Amino acid sequence: MSVYNPDIKKITTHILQEMKLKGEKISMLTGYDFTMAKILDKAGVDVILVGDSASNVMAGHETTLPITLDHMIYHASSVVRGVERALVVVDLPFGTYQGNSKEALSSSIRIMKESGAHAVKMEGGREILEGINRILTAGIPVMGHLGLTPQSIYKFGTYVVRAREEEEAERLIEDAKLLEEAGCFAIVLEKVPAKLAGVVAQSVKIPIIGIGAGPQVDGQVLVSHDMLGINNDFNPRFLRKYHNLQEEMLGAFQNYIKDVKEKDFPNEHEQY
């Protein structure tokens, strides 16, 4: 049974703001291709994130760093073609915005023009404000991303929970306020203590969408391949697996192989 409001024909940044005001939680999942996006949209997910996690999930890289802007545009274009209702947000990949606000704008314009997506997402706080401001002047919506920022993995050296110490926690709250003041329409908060995430959500008027940030935020996001159990090599505490598709897919593939080997497929009804 559907659990979303059928009266909302199209999710916009304004709708997400209204959802926060009403206390209605925002659902967000990743999508990288047309077929998956069509299913996600039909299910009623509010936001589809074309994440740079495609670098890991779709291409097999160890980190998100190798994926390029061209790759992201390809994945985003595929997703947009499968969507009627959800808001499509695209990650700006590593190296396309850090330290260069003009390149940040150029990258964002390419994503919007070439993919048809609805918004971009950027990792970081005060250090990327110049880029955010420049992108927003072009009328492109920006979603922020604080806490654990995977594009900075070599700086941190670990994927452990962020902002456990008071100084880093205070800086995170300040950064959230700076992103709101700059004009970001929402912020993803990744892998921070639940209590701190709740404080951040109460400190700003824009939606805070958590991943590994507890229940006191305004919405949740997961990587679709992780929550479906297609990828069983990643098992953090915050991940709830809603299926074990890897096992089902293995079984289906093995049955097909067996039928081919034993000359059972195709049968007389499966030929012309």
C-alpha positions in Angstrom: 0.0 0.0 0.0 1.2 3.5 -0.8 2.4 5.6 2.1 2.9 8.9 0.4 0.5 11.8 -0.3 -1.0 11.1 -3.8 -2.2 14.7 -4.0 1.4 15.9 -4.4 2.1 15.4 -8.1 5.6 16.7 -8.1 8.1 17.0 -5.2 9.8 20.4 -5.1 12.2 22.1 -2.7 9.2 24.1 -1.4 7.3 20.8 -0.8 10.2 19.5 1.3 10.2 22.7 3.4 6.4 22.3 4.0 7.0 18.6 5.0 9.5 19.8 7.7 7.0 22.4 9.0 4.3 19.7 9.2 6.6 17.2 10.8 6.2 14.8 7.9 9.4 12.8 7.4 11.2 12.9 4.0 12.2 9.7 2.3 15.3 9.7 0.1 17.1 6.8 -1.7 19.9 6.6 -4.2 19.3 5.8 -7.9 21.7 5.5 -10.7 19.8 4.1 -13.7 16.4 4.4 -15.5 14.9 1.1 -14.4 15.7 1.5 -10.7 14.5 5.2 -10.8 11.2 4.2 -12.3 10.6 1.7 -9.5 11.7 4.2 -6.8 9.4 6.9 -8.2 6.5 4.4 -8.5 7.0 3.5 -4.8 6.6 7.1 -3.8 10.1 8.1 -2.6 10.3 11.8 -2.1 13.9 12.4 -3.3 16.2 10.3 -5.5 19.8 11.1 -4.9 22.1 10.3 -7.9 25.0 9.8 -5.5 28.7 9.8 -6.2 28.3 6.4 -4.4 27.8 5.2 -8.0 31.6 5.1 -8.0 31.4 2.3 -5.5 28.1 0.6 -6.3 28.1 0.8 -10.1 31.9 1.0 -10.9 33.5 -1.0 -8.1 35.9 1.7 -6.9 37.0 1.7 -3.3 36.1 5.4 -2.8 33.8 8.0 -4.4 36.8 10.0 -5.7 37.3 8.5 -9.2 33.8 9.2 -10.6 33.8 12.1 -13.1 31.3 14.8 -14.0 30.6 13.1 -17.3 29.8 9.8 -15.4 27.5 11.7 -13.0 25.6 13.4 -15.9 25.2 10.0 -17.6 23.7 8.4 -14.4 21.5 11.5 -13.7 20.1 11.6 -17.2 19.2 7.9 -16.9 17.4 8.6 -13.6 15.5 11.7 -14.8 14.0 9.8 -17.7 12.4 7.3 -15.3 11.0 9.9 -12.9 7.6 11.7 -12.8 7.2 12.7 -9.1 10.4 12.6 -7.1 12.9 15.4 -6.7 16.2 14.4 -8.4 19.4 15.6 -6.7 22.8 15.0 -8.2 26.1 14.9 -6.3 28.8 17.2 -7.6 31.8 14.8 -7.8 35.2 15.3 -6.3 37.3 17.9 -8.0 34.4 19.8 -9.7 33.8 22.5 -7.1 36.4 22.4 -4.3 38.5 25.6 -4.2 37.1 27.0 -7.4 33.7 28.7 -7.4 33.6 29.3 -11.1 34.2 25.6 -11.8 31.5 24.8 -9.2 29.0 26.9 -11.2 30.2 25.5 -14.5 29.8 21.9 -13.2 26.4 22.6 -11.8 25.1 24.2 -15.0 26.3 21.2 -17.0 24.4 18.8 -14.7 21.2 20.8 -14.9 21.3 21.4 -18.7 22.5 18.0 -19.7 20.7 15.7 -17.3 17.5 17.6 -16.5 18.0 17.1 -12.8 16.4 19.4 -10.2 19.3 20.2 -7.8 22.9 19.5 -7.0 24.5 18.4 -3.7 27.9 19.4 -2.3 30.0 18.2 0.6 31.4 20.7 3.1 30.6 23.8 5.1 32.2 27.2 5.3 35.0 26.2 3.0 32.7 25.9 0.0 30.4 28.8 0.7 31.7 30.9 -2.2 30.9 28.1 -4.6 27.4 27.6 -3.1 26.7 31.4 -3.5 27.8 31.4 -7.1 25.7 28.4 -8.0 22.6 29.8 -6.2 22.9 33.1 -8.2 22.3 31.0 -11.3 19.0 29.7 -9.8 20.3 26.2 -9.2 19.0 24.7 -5.9 21.8 23.3 -3.6 21.6 20.6 -1.0 24.4 20.6 1.5 26.2 17.6 3.1 27.9 17.7 6.6 29.3 15.3 9.1 31.1 12.4 7.4 32.0 13.7 3.9 33.3 10.7 1.9 35.0 12.9 -0.7 37.4 13.9 2.1 38.2 10.4 3.2 41.9 10.8 2.8 41.9 13.9 4.9 40.0 12.2 7.8 41.7 8.8 7.2 38.7 6.9 8.5 34.9 6.5 8.1 34.2 6.7 11.8 31.5 8.8 13.4 32.1 12.5 13.1 31.6 15.4 15.6 31.9 13.4 18.8 34.1 16.1 20.3 32.6 19.4 21.4 34.7 21.6 19.2 33.8 19.7 16.0 30.1 19.5 17.1 29.9 23.2 17.5 31.6 23.8 14.1 29.1 21.4 12.5 26.1 23.4 14.0 27.7 26.6 12.8 28.2 25.2 9.3 24.6 24.1 9.1 23.5 27.6 9.9 25.9 29.0 7.4 24.5 26.7 4.7 21.0 27.7 5.5 21.9 31.4 5.4 23.6 30.9 2.1 20.4 29.5 0.7 20.7 25.7 0.7 17.3 24.1 0.6 18.3 21.0 2.7 21.3 19.3 4.3 22.4 15.7 4.4 23.9 14.9 7.8 26.0 11.7 7.7 27.3 9.5 10.6 27.1 11.9 13.5 25.7 11.3 17.0 21.9 11.2 17.1 21.6 13.8 19.8 23.8 16.3 17.9 21.8 15.6 14.7 18.6 16.5 16.6 20.1 19.8 17.8 21.1 20.6 14.2 17.6 19.9 12.9 16.1 22.2 15.5 18.7 24.9 14.9 17.8 25.4 11.2 14.5 25.9 9.3 15.6 23.8 6.3 15.2 20.0 6.3 18.0 17.8 7.7 18.2 14.4 6.1 20.2 11.8 8.0 22.2 8.8 7.2 23.5 7.2 10.4 22.3 10.3 12.3 19.4 8.9 14.3 15.6 9.6 14.2 15.4 13.2 15.3 16.1 14.6 11.9 13.6 15.5 9.2 14.2 12.6 6.8 16.4 9.6 6.0 18.5 8.5 3.1 20.1 5.1 2.3 21.9 3.6 -0.6 19.3 1.5 -2.4 21.7 -1.4 -3.2 22.6 -1.6 0.5 19.0 -1.6 1.9 17.9 -4.1 -0.8 20.7 -6.5 0.2 22.2 -6.5 -3.3 25.5 -5.5 -1.7 26.1 -7.6 1.3 29.7 -6.4 2.0 28.6 -3.2 3.7 27.0 -3.6 7.1 27.2 -0.4 9.2 25.0 -0.1 12.3 22.7 2.5 10.6 21.8 0.2 7.7 18.5 -1.6 7.8 18.2 -4.3 5.1 14.7 -4.6 3.8 15.5 -7.5 1.5 18.2 -10.0 0.6 18.1 -9.6 -3.2 21.6 -10.9 -3.6 20.4 -14.3 -2.5 17.3 -14.2 -4.7 19.3 -13.0 -7.7 21.9 -15.7 -7.2 19.2 -18.3 -7.1 17.5 -17.0 -10.3 20.8 -16.9 -12.2 21.8 -20.4 -11.0 18.3 -21.8 -12.0 18.7 -20.2 -15.5 22.2 -21.7 -15.9 21.0 -25.1 -14.8 18.0 -25.0 -17.3 20.3 -24.0 -20.2 22.9 -26.7 -19.3 20.2 -29.3 -19.0 18.5 -28.2 -22.3 15.3 -27.3 -20.4 15.3 -23.7 -21.6 13.9 -22.8 -24.0 11.0 -25.2 -24.1 8.4 -25.6 -26.9 6.4 -22.6 -25.6 9.4 -20.3 -25.5 10.3 -20.5 -29.2 8.9 -19.4 -32.6 
